[in-house]
């Protein structure tokens, strides 16, 4: 398989959230506030990642699960889709195999060999393996704008530094 290019997603990326859970409530998975309130408030971890397009998402999932993954859509909203990966959770690649197969995967799929790329795969596989006892493994996929994401990060950085400057000024 070769890396697929997608002309209609330039300026966009796919925000991924892997969610291992015993209960499914689609209203929660399609709403960020409910999702984070439900999962983060209960110390249940969500594995967050991103990828550049749908074709590369398929390649990533096929590598992680050692098989051709067929995405089964559970629910969707304007930009977010929820997929069921429960069928594949027990076939997740062991970390030792990931380390061994990573160079071939990079070459075959024409991915960049970076610490981010490698760390992304290790984090996803580690999360799935740590949570394999959960009844369900879901994946939310949401299209996001690269420019909007950068602007939001800059604003958050500015706000946090502004708050820090205010605190330091009050201290003096």
N, C-alpha and C positions, 0 to 999 in steps of 0.2 A: 504494500500500500504506500502511496505517496501523499505528501502534504497537499491538502486541497486548498486552493485559494478561493476566496469569496469576495467578489467585487462589491456586493451590496452591503457589506458590513465594515467598509473602511471607516475609521473613526469610532468603531464600536468594539467592545469586547464582551465576553460572556462571563458574568459573575456566577461562580458555582458555590453551592453550599451542600455538603454531604451531611445528612442527618440520620443518625441511628436512633431508633425510637421503638417503644413498645406499643404506642398508641398513635393513630392517624387522625388528624383533624385538619381538613383542607383549608378551613377558614384561617387557621394558624399559619400554615405554610405559605399562604398567598399574601400575608400582611406582615410587614417587618415588625411593627410594634408588638403584635400578638406573638410572633415567632420568638423575638428576643425576650419578651416578658415570660413566655412559657418555658423556654429552654434555658436561658441564662439565669433566670431566677431560681431554677431548680438544680443548678450546677451541672446541667447536661451540656456537654460540649458539642459545638457544631464545627465542622472542618470547612473552612472557607478557602477558595482558590479562584483562579481565573484562567481563561484560555482565549485565544484570538478568534476562533470561529467554530462553527458546528462540526465541520469536517475533522478538525483537530481534536475536538471533544470526543468524537467517535474513536479516533486513534488512541487517545489517552485511556478511555474506558476499556478498549480492547486489550491494551497493554496491562493495565491494573488488574483486570479480571481474567487474563490468560485465555480469552475466548472472544468470538464475535458477539458483541453486546447489541441486543435489540432494545431500544428505549421504549418502555411502556409508559405512556403519559397518563397520570392520575388526574391532574387538574391543571388549569391555566388561568391566567389573568392577562391584562394588557401586554406586559413584557415578560412575565415570569411563567415558567412551566415547572410542574412537579412530576418527576419520573420515579418509578419504582425500580430499584436495583436489588431488591431482596433476593431474587432468584440467583444473583451472582455473588452475594457477599461471602459465601464460603469458598469461592474460588480465587479470592484476592491473592495477589502475588506475595510470597514471603519476601522479607527485606533482603535476605541473602540472594535470592533469585533476581530481585530488582537490581542489586548491585552488579551482578554478573551480566544481566541482559541489557542494562542501561546503555552502554556504548553502541550496541547493535541497534537499539531502538532509536537513538539519536540519529545515527547514520541513515537508517531505513526511512525515517519520517522527516528527515531534513530539519530537525529541531536544533536550536542553539544549545551547545554544551556549556551550561552555566550552573552556578550554585543554586540560583533560583529555580531553574528547571528541575534539577536533581532533588532539591529540597521539597519542591512541590509534590513530586511523585512519592517521596518517602513519607511526607506528612499525610497524604491521602491514604496510602497503603497502611501506614501505621494506625491511623484513625479507624479504618475499616476493620483491621485485625483486632484492635483493642475492644471494639464494640460489636464483635460478631455474635455475641449472645443476645443482642437486642432482636426483637421479632422482625423489624423492618429496617431497610436501608433505603432512604430516599435521597434524591438529588434535585435541588432547585437550580434552575438555569434562568438567568435574567440578562437581557441585553442592556449594556450600559454604555454611555458615551465616554470615550477616553477624555475628551476635553472637559466635560462636566465633572468627571471624577477628579481630574487634576485641580480644577477650580475649587471643588469642595475640600480637597486636601489642603490647598493653600489657605483657604478661609479658616479651616480648623486650626492649622498651624499658627496663623496670625492671631486668632482668638486666644489660643492657649498661651502664646507668647505675650499677648496684650495683658491677659489676666496675671501672668507671672510678673510683668513689669509693674502692674498696679499693686500687686502684693509687695514687691520689693520697695516701691516708693512709699507705701504706707508704713513699712517697717522702719524706714529711715526717718 
